């Protein structure tokens, strides 16, 4: 990630074994919410530490929290010719409708990368 810092955003009900794993890998983390991610608290905590730009790479549940908080301003999507597993989750769990417009598209062999920005 070209020198970018990885920071896990967690709720307080996280399994202690996972915290041990993060610590053993020297991955910093913050708590933002008791049982669910409080996006406003997470963004405030990160901003206090000088972090104002994020690359969100959570799973569908975390992605959904940030999407429902209406704080995602850009999407970068990759489409590859791979069939998903029946138990795979959507990109944004329990999301609301958001409107984005295509900014850029590139093809790399059989893979397509699309960059979208939030419609104003």
DRENDO-1510 file (C-alpha; in Angstrom, 1 decimal, always signed):
<recs>
REC; n; res; u; v; w
REC; 1; UNK; +0.0; +0.0; +0.0 .
REC; 2; UNK; +2.9; +2.3; -0.7 .
REC; 3; UNK; +3.6; +3.1; +2.9 .
REC; 4; UNK; +0.0; +3.3; +4.1 .
REC; 5; UNK; -0.8; +2.4; +7.7 .
REC; 6; UNK; -3.2; -0.4; +8.4 .
REC; 7; UNK; -5.5; +0.3; +11.4 .
REC; 8; UNK; -8.3; -2.0; +12.4 .
REC; 9; UNK; -11.6; -0.4; +13.6 .
REC; 10; UNK; -13.3; -2.7; +16.1 .
REC; 11; UNK; -16.3; -2.8; +18.4 .
REC; 12; UNK; -15.6; -3.4; +22.1 .
REC; 13; UNK; -17.1; -6.9; +21.9 .
REC; 14; UNK; -14.2; -8.2; +19.8 .
REC; 15; UNK; -12.8; -11.6; +20.8 .
REC; 16; UNK; -9.6; -11.3; +22.9 .
REC; 17; UNK; -7.9; -13.9; +20.7 .
REC; 18; UNK; -8.3; -11.5; +17.7 .
REC; 19; UNK; -6.8; -8.7; +19.7 .
REC; 20; UNK; -3.8; -11.0; +20.5 .
REC; 21; UNK; -3.4; -11.8; +16.8 .
REC; 22; UNK; -3.4; -8.1; +15.9 .
REC; 23; UNK; -0.9; -7.3; +18.6 .
REC; 24; UNK; +1.4; -10.2; +17.5 .
REC; 25; UNK; +1.3; -8.8; +13.9 .
REC; 26; UNK; +1.9; -5.2; +15.3 .
REC; 27; UNK; -1.4; -4.0; +13.7 .
REC; 28; UNK; -2.8; -1.1; +15.6 .
REC; 29; UNK; -6.5; -0.9; +16.3 .
REC; 30; UNK; -9.1; +1.4; +17.8 .
REC; 31; UNK; -12.4; +0.8; +19.4 .
REC; 32; UNK; -15.5; +2.6; +18.1 .
REC; 33; UNK; -18.7; +1.4; +19.6 .
REC; 34; UNK; -19.8; -1.2; +22.1 .
REC; 35; UNK; -21.4; -3.9; +20.0 .
REC; 36; UNK; -21.4; -2.3; +16.5 .
REC; 37; UNK; -19.1; +0.1; +14.7 .
REC; 38; UNK; -19.9; +3.7; +15.4 .
REC; 39; UNK; -18.6; +5.3; +12.2 .
REC; 40; UNK; -18.8; +8.9; +13.6 .
REC; 41; UNK; -16.7; +7.9; +16.6 .
REC; 42; UNK; -14.2; +6.0; +14.5 .
REC; 43; UNK; -13.7; +8.9; +12.1 .
REC; 44; UNK; -13.3; +11.3; +15.0 .
REC; 45; UNK; -10.8; +9.1; +16.8 .
REC; 46; UNK; -8.8; +8.7; +13.6 .
REC; 47; UNK; -8.9; +12.4; +12.9 .
REC; 48; UNK; -7.5; +13.1; +16.4 .
REC; 49; UNK; -4.5; +11.1; +15.3 .
REC; 50; UNK; -4.2; +13.0; +12.0 .
REC; 51; UNK; -5.8; +10.4; +9.8 .
REC; 52; UNK; -8.3; +12.1; +7.5 .
REC; 53; UNK; -8.2; +9.9; +4.4 .
REC; 54; UNK; -9.1; +6.2; +4.5 .
REC; 55; UNK; -9.0; +3.2; +2.2 .
REC; 56; UNK; -11.8; +1.1; +3.5 .
REC; 57; UNK; -11.1; -2.6; +3.0 .
REC; 58; UNK; -13.5; -4.1; +5.5 .
REC; 59; UNK; -15.9; -7.0; +4.9 .
REC; 60; UNK; -19.5; -6.5; +3.9 .
REC; 61; UNK; -20.6; -5.7; +7.5 .
REC; 62; UNK; -18.0; -3.0; +8.1 .
REC; 63; UNK; -18.5; -1.6; +4.5 .
REC; 64; UNK; -22.2; -1.4; +5.3 .
REC; 65; UNK; -21.6; +0.6; +8.4 .
REC; 66; UNK; -19.6; +3.2; +6.5 .
REC; 67; UNK; -22.0; +3.2; +3.6 .
REC; 68; UNK; -25.1; +3.8; +5.8 .
REC; 69; UNK; -23.2; +6.6; +7.5 .
REC; 70; UNK; -22.9; +8.2; +4.1 .
REC; 71; UNK; -19.1; +8.8; +4.3 .
REC; 72; UNK; -18.0; +6.9; +1.2 .
REC; 73; UNK; -17.1; +9.4; -1.5 .
REC; 74; UNK; -15.4; +7.0; -4.0 .
REC; 75; UNK; -15.6; +3.4; -5.0 .
REC; 76; UNK; -13.0; +1.3; -6.7 .
REC; 77; UNK; -14.4; -1.9; -8.1 .
REC; 78; UNK; -12.7; -4.9; -9.8 .
REC; 79; UNK; -14.7; -7.3; -11.9 .
REC; 80; UNK; -13.0; -10.6; -12.6 .
REC; 81; UNK; -14.4; -13.7; -14.4 .
REC; 82; UNK; -14.7; -15.7; -11.2 .
REC; 83; UNK; -18.0; -17.3; -10.0 .
REC; 84; UNK; -18.8; -16.4; -6.4 .
REC; 85; UNK; -19.5; -19.0; -3.8 .
REC; 86; UNK; -23.1; -19.4; -2.7 .
REC; 87; UNK; -22.2; -18.3; +0.8 .
REC; 88; UNK; -20.3; -15.1; -0.2 .
REC; 89; UNK; -21.6; -11.9; +1.2 .
REC; 90; UNK; -22.5; -8.7; -0.7 .
REC; 91; UNK; -20.1; -5.8; -0.9 .
REC; 92; UNK; -22.2; -3.7; +1.4 .
REC; 93; UNK; -24.3; -5.5; +4.0 .
REC; 94; UNK; -27.7; -3.9; +4.8 .
REC; 95; UNK; -26.9; -0.9; +2.6 .
REC; 96; UNK; -29.0; +2.0; +1.5 .
REC; 97; UNK; -29.2; +3.4; -2.0 .
REC; 98; UNK; -26.2; +5.6; -3.0 .
REC; 99; UNK; -25.6; +7.3; -6.3 .
REC; 100; UNK; -22.1; +7.2; -7.9 .
REC; 101; UNK; -20.9; +8.1; -11.3 .
REC; 102; UNK; -18.2; +6.5; -13.4 .
REC; 103; UNK; -14.9; +8.4; -13.3 .
REC; 104; UNK; -12.5; +6.0; -14.9 .
REC; 105; UNK; -12.3; +2.5; -16.3 .
REC; 106; UNK; -9.4; +0.3; -17.3 .
REC; 107; UNK; -9.0; -3.2; -18.5 .
REC; 108; UNK; -6.2; -5.5; -17.5 .
REC; 109; UNK; -6.4; -8.7; -19.6 .
REC; 110; UNK; -9.7; -10.3; -18.5 .
REC; 111; UNK; -10.1; -8.0; -15.4 .
REC; 112; UNK; -11.9; -4.7; -15.5 .
REC; 113; UNK; -11.2; -1.9; -12.9 .
REC; 114; UNK; -13.8; +0.8; -12.4 .
REC; 115; UNK; -13.5; +4.0; -10.3 .
REC; 116; UNK; -16.7; +5.8; -9.3 .
REC; 117; UNK; -17.2; +9.0; -7.4 .
REC; 118; UNK; -20.3; +10.0; -5.4 .
REC; 119; UNK; -22.7; +12.0; -7.4 .
REC; 120; UNK; -23.1; +15.5; -6.1 .
</recs>
